[in-house]
Every structure is written in C-alpha cells, then in structure tokens.
C-alpha cells in the first residue's frame, strides 16, 4: 500500500488531510506528522496575543481531526527529509513515504544574536514564526514579566501585516496589562511604507492608527540582529530594548533548504521548494509543497494563511491523482524536464491553484476595531472588527478546538 506523509500541521494540511482521506478511502496509508497536536490559527494570533481570545479559542486540535478522518497522527518534529530514499527524519524517528506533501511553514530570520541575548532577564528576541515556538517563548517571557511588572521597551521588526498587527497587540497590552503597563512600543521597518503590496489607503490608516495608540514607527531601519541589550540595524543604528519580535519577510526553515540542496530538489529563486500552481515540485514528481514553504515559479503568491487554506483542496485532489497515476513509485522519482502538471497519456491533469485577483485582508487593531483592505480600497472601524471576528469564529467552528495538550 502506498504511503502518503503530510509533513507539517500547517493551514493547507488542515484542509487537505480530511479531503484526501475521503478520496483515497483506505487505498493508501495516510499520516500527518507535526511537532504539536495544536495549530494556532494565524488569523486570530494577534487577538490571542492581546488577550482577546484564549488559546483554546484559536487553536485547532490536529490529533482529533486525524482520529475523526482515519489519518495516522504522528507527533514528531521533522528536522530533515531524505528525498532520495523517501524518508522524513524527525527527532523521534524516521518516517517512510511514497508521496510527501510539505507544509511546515516558515520562520523569521533572527539575524546575528550575541550569546548574552536572553540571559539573565535581558533582551529577548522572538521570531513571529513558527507560531508554535513563538507561543512557547512568549508565554515564558510574559510569565517572567508578571513576576516583575513594570514598563518595558518593546520593538517589532517588520512592516507587513503580521508586524503591524503584533504592534497593535503590544500597544494594547502596554495600556491594559499590569505586567506591561506603560511600556513603549516601536515598529521598525526597512521600507519607507507599511503594508507593501496592500491598499495604500489601508497603509495610511495603519500608520495613523499606530501613532494614535502611542506606537512609534521608524522607517528605513533594516533589522540585522541583537546583542548587549540592543536591537541592531544594518545602517549601524542600535536601539536599547527589552523585547524584539522579528516579523520581517519569512523564509523556509534552514533544515529544509539544506535537505533540498543535498538531494537536488529544486528551490525557487525567492525561497521555498520550487512548485508550479499545481503545488508539485518542479524537479521531483513525488513531492508537493504548500503554504509558506512553497516557492511558486509560475506566478506571484503572497505568503498568507488565506492562500494556504485555499490551496488545501487543490493539494488534496492532486495528491489523490498522483496516487492513481502511480507516479509515487517507491523511492522519490524525478519529474525530469517536463511540466510537473503532466500525469501521462489518458490521465486527468492536475488541478492548479489560481489566487483571486484581490484578497480581503482584515487587520486587528486589538481594541475592538480593525483595518480592512480589498484591492485598492481601505477602511476601518468597529464594524470591520465585528466582521473579522465573525469570519474567524465561523472558521474555527468547523474544527475541534481546545482539547489536545501542547
């Protein structure tokens, strides 16, 4: 029986797993391998950080989803993939596959970190991604702050949607949380503008909204590391701080890049496993990728949870077709120079994920209001928050939540 491994508990696998299980109906062995039985839904992460949601309200029980749909659940942190022999190597063991789908997310580059960072209660540096690590480190840091409450200097590095929402969350805590009350929040961005690629109207609203909440926005500062209690930037500027959350452009995990380079699996020029819009590797027909760790070579694809979720149905359909075509064949086979969407004479072509021209974005200002962007349009208000909260809660209602142990 062919074995399909879903590597990573990301948003795409959240959707693809149950759909694929229904499609193969026992004709293949299907397993999900992830480091945590919970997936923190990215759309509600800033609200959780600000205290608007409990962790249970915005985390999805992956182990329970697997149990409901007949998917084998394997808790393990993947640290390598042997694409040649068809094995994913985790901290707890090796896992064989005939077909692999990689949805392990991304990470933020922490830059050069001196040995003194994080020692003795000094400057702490967190990457906003991966979420599981952020949650663990934030909870520990926040607990230490509760033991010694007082104002602190908080910094967010980045200028995209994630960085802006995290800045709003920290500003809310600076005004409401006894452990952090009176803290100063700074958003440092390399660009001269916020929210690149989104509505300029929404970007202007974000800038004025941050200022109104006491957040200092400093542009032209490209984060490069930290040490001696200070955050460092490429132009030589350094800023004393107690915490910096790095939310600059996400990249594929180092271990995944090393594995791909070793086994001659194609990487996209801008990062990630190289795929076309069918989500299949351009070099290896038995490897698929989705979400942040996929690098699209035939179209521009913003990295966001919305796109990862919408890739789920296409991923499930194409994995099922790859099983039917027999292209998985034991060890991982090279697709050669042909189009990765080709499945052979007389076989149905793979589906393609085509993103919508415009995608609705709703950014939480963490005070009962939100900023919205749709194409060139931008707007804000309490009603936008109610809209966002309703969308998020309806999405979460589709999945089991709040049961698995982290």
C-alpha positions as CSV (number, residue, x, y, z in Angstrom):
1,X,0.0,0.0,0.0
2,X,1.3,3.4,-1.0
3,X,2.1,5.7,2.0
4,X,1.5,9.5,1.9
5,X,3.0,11.7,4.5
6,X,1.6,15.1,5.3
7,X,4.7,16.8,6.7
8,X,3.7,19.7,9.0
9,X,0.5,20.8,10.7
10,X,0.0,23.9,8.6
11,X,-3.1,25.5,7.3
12,X,-3.0,23.8,3.9
13,X,-2.9,20.3,5.5
14,X,-5.7,21.3,7.9
15,X,-8.0,21.3,4.8
16,X,-6.2,18.8,2.6
17,X,-5.9,16.0,5.1
18,X,-9.6,15.2,5.6
19,X,-10.3,15.7,1.8
20,X,-7.5,13.3,0.8
21,X,-8.6,10.7,3.4
22,X,-12.1,10.7,1.9
23,X,-10.7,10.5,-1.6
24,X,-8.3,7.5,-1.1
25,X,-10.7,5.7,1.3
26,X,-8.3,3.1,2.6
27,X,-6.5,2.6,-0.8
28,X,-3.4,4.3,0.7
29,X,-1.8,4.8,4.1
30,X,-2.1,8.5,5.2
31,X,-0.3,10.1,8.1
32,X,0.2,13.6,9.4
33,X,3.5,14.4,11.1
34,X,3.6,17.6,13.2
35,X,5.5,18.8,16.3
36,X,2.4,19.9,18.1
37,X,-1.2,18.5,18.3
38,X,-2.4,22.1,18.0
39,X,-2.4,24.5,15.2
40,X,-2.7,28.2,16.2
41,X,-5.0,29.8,13.6
42,X,-2.9,32.7,12.2
43,X,-6.0,35.0,11.7
44,X,-6.6,35.1,15.5
45,X,-3.0,35.1,16.7
46,X,-2.7,38.9,17.3
47,X,-6.0,38.7,19.2
48,X,-4.7,35.9,21.4
49,X,-1.5,37.9,22.0
50,X,-3.6,40.9,23.1
51,X,-5.8,38.8,25.4
52,X,-8.9,39.0,23.3
53,X,-9.0,35.2,22.8
54,X,-8.0,32.3,25.0
55,X,-5.5,29.9,23.4
56,X,-8.3,27.2,23.3
57,X,-10.5,29.6,21.2
58,X,-8.0,30.0,18.4
59,X,-6.1,26.7,18.4
60,X,-7.2,23.6,16.4
61,X,-6.8,20.1,17.6
62,X,-5.0,18.3,14.8
63,X,-4.8,15.0,16.6
64,X,-8.6,14.9,16.9
65,X,-9.0,15.8,13.2
66,X,-6.8,12.8,12.3
67,X,-8.7,10.5,14.6
68,X,-12.0,11.6,13.0
69,X,-10.9,11.0,9.5
70,X,-8.8,7.9,9.8
71,X,-5.4,9.7,9.4
72,X,-2.5,8.3,11.4
73,X,-1.3,11.0,13.8
74,X,2.5,11.2,14.4
75,X,3.8,13.7,16.9
76,X,7.4,14.5,15.8
77,X,9.4,17.5,14.8
78,X,10.8,17.0,11.3
79,X,14.5,18.0,11.1
80,X,15.4,16.5,7.7
81,X,13.9,14.9,4.6
82,X,15.8,12.3,2.6
83,X,14.1,12.9,-0.7
84,X,16.2,10.2,-2.4
85,X,15.2,7.2,-0.2
86,X,11.8,8.7,0.7
87,X,12.1,9.2,4.5
88,X,11.3,12.1,6.7
89,X,13.6,12.2,9.7
90,X,12.2,13.5,12.9
91,X,13.6,14.0,16.5
92,X,11.7,10.8,17.4
93,X,12.3,8.6,14.4
94,X,12.3,8.1,10.6
95,X,9.1,8.0,8.6
96,X,8.8,6.4,5.2
97,X,6.8,7.9,2.3
98,X,6.0,7.3,-1.3
99,X,4.4,10.7,-1.7
100,X,5.2,13.6,0.5
101,X,3.4,16.9,1.0
102,X,5.5,19.6,2.8
103,X,3.6,22.2,4.7
104,X,6.0,23.0,7.5
105,X,5.5,26.8,7.4
106,X,8.3,29.3,7.6
107,X,10.5,31.1,10.0
108,X,11.7,34.7,10.6
109,X,15.4,35.3,10.3
110,X,16.6,36.3,13.8
111,X,19.8,37.8,12.4
112,X,23.1,37.7,14.3
113,X,22.3,37.1,18.0
114,X,25.0,37.6,20.6
115,X,25.4,35.0,23.3
116,X,24.2,37.4,26.0
117,X,20.7,37.8,24.5
118,X,18.0,36.2,26.6
119,X,20.4,35.6,29.5
120,X,19.7,36.9,33.0
121,X,16.4,38.6,32.0
122,X,18.0,40.8,29.4
123,X,16.8,41.5,25.8
124,X,14.6,38.7,24.4
125,X,14.4,38.1,20.6
126,X,11.4,36.1,19.2
127,X,10.6,35.3,15.7
128,X,6.9,35.7,14.9
129,X,7.1,32.4,13.0
130,X,6.9,29.5,13.5
131,X,3.9,30.1,15.7
132,X,4.4,27.1,18.0
133,X,7.8,28.4,19.1
134,X,6.5,32.0,19.4
135,X,3.7,30.8,21.7
136,X,6.1,28.9,24.0
137,X,8.6,31.7,24.2
138,X,6.0,34.4,24.6
139,X,4.3,32.6,27.5
140,X,7.6,32.1,29.3
141,X,8.6,35.8,28.8
142,X,5.2,37.1,29.8
143,X,5.3,34.9,32.9
144,X,8.6,36.4,33.9
145,X,7.2,39.9,33.4
146,X,4.3,39.1,35.7
147,X,6.7,38.3,38.4
148,X,8.4,41.7,37.9
149,X,5.8,44.0,36.5
150,X,6.8,47.4,35.0
151,X,7.1,49.3,31.8
152,X,9.4,47.9,29.2
153,X,10.7,48.8,25.7
154,X,9.1,46.6,23.1
155,X,10.0,46.5,19.5
156,X,8.6,44.9,16.4
157,X,10.8,44.5,13.3
158,X,8.9,44.4,10.0
159,X,6.3,46.4,8.1
160,X,3.9,43.8,6.8
161,X,0.5,42.8,8.1
162,X,1.9,40.5,10.8
163,X,4.3,43.1,12.1
164,X,1.5,45.8,12.1
165,X,-0.9,43.5,14.0
166,X,1.7,42.5,16.5
167,X,2.5,46.2,17.2
168,X,-1.2,46.8,17.8
169,X,-1.4,43.9,20.2
170,X,1.7,45.1,22.2
171,X,0.3,48.6,22.3
172,X,-3.0,47.2,23.7
173,X,-1.0,45.3,26.4
174,X,1.0,48.4,27.2
175,X,-2.2,50.2,28.2
176,X,-4.1,47.3,29.8
177,X,-1.8,44.6,31.1
178,X,-0.5,45.2,34.7
179,X,2.7,43.3,33.8
180,X,3.5,45.6,30.9
181,X,1.6,48.8,31.7
182,X,3.3,51.9,30.5
183,X,5.6,50.1,28.0
184,X,6.9,51.9,24.9
185,X,6.3,50.2,21.6
186,X,8.3,50.8,18.4
187,X,7.7,49.4,14.9
188,X,10.9,49.4,12.8
189,X,10.6,48.8,9.1
190,X,13.2,48.7,6.3
191,X,10.7,50.1,3.9
192,X,9.5,53.7,3.7
193,X,5.9,52.5,3.9
194,X,3.8,50.0,5.8
195,X,1.9,47.1,4.3
196,X,3.7,46.7,1.0
197,X,1.5,45.2,-1.7
198,X,-1.7,46.2,0.1
199,X,-4.0,49.2,-0.3
200,X,-2.2,52.5,0.2
201,X,-5.4,53.8,1.9
202,X,-5.2,50.9,4.4
203,X,-1.5,51.6,4.9
204,X,-2.1,55.3,5.7
205,X,-4.9,54.2,8.1
206,X,-2.5,51.8,9.8
207,X,0.2,54.4,10.2
208,X,-2.2,57.0,11.8
209,X,-3.8,54.3,13.9
210,X,-0.4,53.1,15.3
211,X,0.5,56.7,16.1
212,X,-2.8,57.3,17.9
213,X,-2.0,54.3,20.1
214,X,1.4,55.5,21.0
215,X,3.4,53.3,18.7
216,X,6.5,55.0,17.2
217,X,7.0,53.9,13.6
218,X,10.6,54.2,12.4
219,X,11.2,53.6,8.7
220,X,14.5,52.9,6.9
221,X,15.7,50.6,9.6
222,X,16.6,47.1,8.4
223,X,16.9,44.7,11.3
224,X,20.0,42.5,11.4
225,X,20.4,41.2,14.9
226,X,20.7,41.9,18.6
227,X,23.2,42.0,21.5
228,X,24.3,43.9,24.6
229,X,20.7,44.8,25.3
230,X,20.2,46.5,22.0
231,X,18.5,45.8,18.7
232,X,20.8,46.3,15.7
233,X,20.2,47.6,12.2
234,X,22.2,47.5,9.0
235,X,22.9,51.2,9.0
236,X,24.7,50.9,12.3
237,X,21.8,52.1,14.4
238,X,21.2,50.3,17.7
239,X,18.2,50.7,20.0
240,X,18.0,49.6,23.6
241,X,15.0,47.3,24.2
242,X,13.7,44.5,26.4
243,X,11.9,42.6,23.6
244,X,12.1,42.5,19.9
245,X,9.6,40.4,17.8
246,X,11.1,39.7,14.4
247,X,8.3,39.8,11.8
248,X,10.4,40.5,8.7
249,X,9.9,38.5,5.5
250,X,9.5,34.8,6.4
251,X,11.9,32.2,4.9
252,X,11.9,28.5,4.6
253,X,13.4,26.6,7.5
254,X,17.2,26.1,7.2
255,X,16.9,22.3,7.5
256,X,14.5,22.1,4.6
257,X,16.8,24.2,2.4
258,X,19.8,22.1,3.3
259,X,17.9,18.9,2.6
260,X,16.7,20.2,-0.8
261,X,20.2,21.3,-1.8
262,X,21.7,18.0,-0.8
263,X,19.2,15.9,-2.8
264,X,18.9,18.2,-5.8
265,X,15.3,19.2,-5.1
266,X,14.6,22.4,-6.9
267,X,14.4,25.6,-4.8
268,X,12.6,28.8,-6.0
269,X,14.8,31.9,-6.5
270,X,12.9,33.7,-3.8
271,X,12.9,30.8,-1.4
272,X,10.9,27.6,-0.7
273,X,10.6,24.3,-2.6
274,X,10.0,25.2,-6.2
275,X,6.5,24.4,-7.4
276,X,4.1,25.4,-10.1
277,X,0.5,26.3,-9.4
278,X,-0.3,22.5,-9.2
279,X,1.7,22.5,-5.9
280,X,4.0,19.8,-7.3
281,X,7.8,20.0,-7.1
282,X,9.3,21.1,-10.4
283,X,12.0,18.5,-10.0
284,X,10.5,15.6,-8.1
285,X,7.1,14.2,-9.0
286,X,6.5,12.6,-5.6
287,X,7.0,15.8,-3.7
288,X,4.3,18.5,-3.2
289,X,4.5,21.7,-1.1
290,X,2.0,24.3,0.0
291,X,1.8,27.4,2.2
292,X,4.9,29.4,3.2
293,X,7.4,26.7,2.4
294,X,6.4,26.6,-1.3
295,X,8.1,28.8,-3.8
296,X,5.9,29.4,-6.9
297,X,7.8,29.7,-10.1
298,X,4.9,30.4,-12.5
299,X,3.1,33.2,-10.5
300,X,3.4,35.6,-7.7
301,X,2.0,34.2,-4.5
302,X,1.8,36.2,-1.2
303,X,2.6,34.2,1.9
304,X,-0.6,34.2,4.0
305,X,-2.9,31.8,5.8
306,X,-5.7,32.7,3.4
307,X,-3.8,31.3,0.4
308,X,-2.6,28.3,2.3
309,X,-6.1,27.4,3.3
310,X,-7.3,27.8,-0.3
311,X,-4.5,25.6,-1.6
312,X,-5.8,22.8,0.6
313,X,-8.5,21.4,-1.8
314,X,-6.1,21.6,-4.8
315,X,-3.4,19.8,-2.8
316,X,-5.7,17.0,-1.8
317,X,-7.0,16.5,-5.4
318,X,-3.5,16.4,-6.8
319,X,-2.1,14.0,-4.2
320,X,-5.0,11.7,-5.0
321,X,-4.3,11.9,-8.7
322,X,-0.6,11.3,-8.2
323,X,-1.5,8.1,-6.3
324,X,-3.8,7.0,-9.1
325,X,-1.2,7.7,-11.8
326,X,1.4,5.6,-9.9
327,X,4.0,8.4,-10.1
328,X,4.8,8.0,-6.4
329,X,6.6,4.7,-7.2
330,X,8.6,3.6,-4.1
331,X,11.6,5.9,-3.9
332,X,11.0,9.5,-4.9
333,X,11.2,9.8,-8.7
334,X,12.4,12.8,-10.6
335,X,9.9,14.6,-12.8
336,X,12.5,15.5,-15.3
337,X,12.3,18.5,-17.6
338,X,8.6,18.2,-18.3
339,X,5.7,20.2,-16.8
340,X,5.0,19.0,-13.3
341,X,1.3,19.1,-14.1
342,X,1.6,16.3,-16.7
343,X,0.3,13.0,-15.4
344,X,0.7,10.9,-18.5
345,X,-1.4,9.9,-21.5
346,X,-5.1,9.4,-20.7
347,X,-4.8,10.7,-17.2
348,X,-6.6,13.7,-15.8
349,X,-4.3,16.8,-15.5
350,X,-3.5,18.1,-12.1
351,X,-5.6,21.0,-10.8
352,X,-4.0,24.4,-10.5
353,X,-4.3,26.9,-7.6
354,X,-5.2,30.3,-9.1
355,X,-5.4,33.0,-6.5
356,X,-8.1,35.6,-6.7
357,X,-7.0,39.0,-8.1
358,X,-7.9,40.7,-4.8
359,X,-8.0,39.1,-1.4
360,X,-9.8,40.6,1.6
361,X,-7.4,41.5,4.5
362,X,-8.7,42.4,7.9
363,X,-6.1,43.6,10.4
364,X,-6.9,43.5,14.1
365,X,-6.2,46.8,15.9
366,X,-6.8,44.8,19.1
367,X,-9.2,47.4,20.6
368,X,-12.5,46.2,19.1
369,X,-11.8,47.7,15.7
370,X,-10.0,46.6,12.6
371,X,-8.5,47.9,9.3
372,X,-9.7,46.4,6.1
373,X,-8.1,46.2,2.6
374,X,-9.5,44.9,-0.6
375,X,-7.7,45.7,-3.8
376,X,-7.1,49.5,-3.7
377,X,-9.8,50.0,-1.1
378,X,-9.1,50.7,2.5
379,X,-11.4,51.1,5.5
380,X,-11.5,50.8,9.3
381,X,-13.9,50.8,12.2
382,X,-15.6,48.7,14.9
383,X,-17.8,47.1,12.3
384,X,-14.7,45.8,10.5
385,X,-13.7,44.1,13.7
386,X,-17.1,42.5,14.1
387,X,-16.9,41.3,10.5
388,X,-13.4,39.8,11.1
389,X,-14.3,38.3,14.4
390,X,-17.4,36.6,12.9
391,X,-15.4,35.2,10.0
392,X,-12.7,33.8,12.3
393,X,-15.2,32.3,14.7
394,X,-17.2,30.6,12.0
395,X,-14.0,29.2,10.6
396,X,-12.9,27.8,13.9
397,X,-16.4,26.3,14.5
398,X,-15.6,23.9,11.6
399,X,-12.8,22.2,13.7
400,X,-12.3,20.6,17.1
401,X,-10.5,23.0,19.5
402,X,-9.1,23.2,23.0
403,X,-8.6,19.5,23.8
404,X,-5.1,18.5,22.9
405,X,-2.1,19.0,25.2
406,X,0.5,21.4,23.8
